[in-house]
């Protein structure tokens, strides 16, 4: 995998678990508020971290960490994501996957093979505003399919929306809330605009 970064310890990214966070390079969305542009825009990429280095670190933390969070960028763009997760699972770690839901085919494989213990999916906007928020054309059928897969997976999950008030309104958040209909499995996050120099 193209690994753009490693955060060695977190109390907050996997609910009630200690975790390390692996950041993958590459994303098919270009959200204006993105706080990881160095994982999105190829001209900002750092030299990828070798997998061997990551696994050596994980080996040294087997008794200190409960879980690994794989985020991005968009992890499902990585062609070897499934093999990577299998290796992490074989080491005894729980796995949480963060995704934008644009690749339901990959998501379905991961769910069917029971490779993750938690999925967090970013719901970018109401469906009519997805292209506006993501700044690229988005296949809404794929987004809807991913939502259904996650809701019916039997895996713990969270949907979340970053409330970009330059593009979304309270009524949009309410529409998303009503569509998802998942009560405590939905979180609205404050948007902190990013200025790229």
ZIBEL-V170063 format. One record per residue. N is the residue number from 1. RES is the residue in three letters. NEAR is the number of other ideal C-beta (glycine too) atoms within 12 Angstrom. Layout:
BEGIN
n->[N N]
res->[RES RES]
near->[NEAR NEAR]
END
This chain:
BEGIN
n->[1 2 3 4 5 6 7 8 9 10 11 12 13 14 15 16 17 18 19 20 21 22 23 24 25 26 27 28 29 30 31 32 33 34 35 36 37 38 39 40 41 42 43 44 45 46 47 48 49 50 51 52 53 54 55 56 57 58 59 60 61 62 63 64 65 66 67 68 69 70 71 72 73 74 75 76 77 78 79 80 81 82 83 84 85 86 87 88 89 90 91 92 93 94 95 96 97 98 99 100 101 102 103 104 105 106 107 108 109 110 111 112 113 114 115 116 117 118 119 120 121 122 123 124 125 126 127 128 129 130 131 132 133 134 135 136 137 138 139 140 141 142 143 144 145 146 147 148 149 150 151 152 153 154 155 156 157 158 159 160 161 162 163 164 165 166 167 168 169 170 171 172 173 174 175 176 177 178 179 180 181 182 183 184 185 186 187 188 189 190 191 192 193 194 195 196 197]
res->[UNK UNK UNK UNK UNK UNK UNK UNK UNK UNK UNK UNK UNK UNK UNK UNK UNK UNK UNK UNK UNK UNK UNK UNK UNK UNK UNK UNK UNK UNK UNK UNK UNK UNK UNK UNK UNK UNK UNK UNK UNK UNK UNK UNK UNK UNK UNK UNK UNK UNK UNK UNK UNK UNK UNK UNK UNK UNK UNK UNK UNK UNK UNK UNK UNK UNK UNK UNK UNK UNK UNK UNK UNK UNK UNK UNK UNK UNK UNK UNK UNK UNK UNK UNK UNK UNK UNK UNK UNK UNK UNK UNK UNK UNK UNK UNK UNK UNK UNK UNK UNK UNK UNK UNK UNK UNK UNK UNK UNK UNK UNK UNK UNK UNK UNK UNK UNK UNK UNK UNK UNK UNK UNK UNK UNK UNK UNK UNK UNK UNK UNK UNK UNK UNK UNK UNK UNK UNK UNK UNK UNK UNK UNK UNK UNK UNK UNK UNK UNK UNK UNK UNK UNK UNK UNK UNK UNK UNK UNK UNK UNK UNK UNK UNK UNK UNK UNK UNK UNK UNK UNK UNK UNK UNK UNK UNK UNK UNK UNK UNK UNK UNK UNK UNK UNK UNK UNK UNK UNK UNK UNK UNK UNK UNK UNK UNK UNK]
near->[34 30 37 34 28 31 26 23 21 23 17 15 31 33 23 15 25 24 34 38 38 45 37 39 31 32 39 27 38 28 39 26 31 31 23 30 26 25 34 33 21 17 10 18 23 19 12 25 24 14 23 14 18 33 25 15 27 34 20 15 24 19 12 18 32 28 36 46 41 49 40 40 42 41 47 41 25 34 15 19 38 30 18 32 36 19 25 37 25 17 26 19 37 30 43 39 49 38 46 45 43 36 33 29 19 32 39 24 22 36 32 18 19 18 33 42 32 35 43 36 45 41 44 46 37 28 25 19 27 32 21 23 34 33 23 20 14 32 22 24 15 27 38 22 23 38 34 24 30 37 28 17 28 15 27 24 36 30 35 29 37 33 28 29 18 16 26 30 16 14 14 28 31 17 20 35 24 14 24 31 15 23 13 13 24 27 24 24 21 15 24 14 17 18 10 17 5]
END
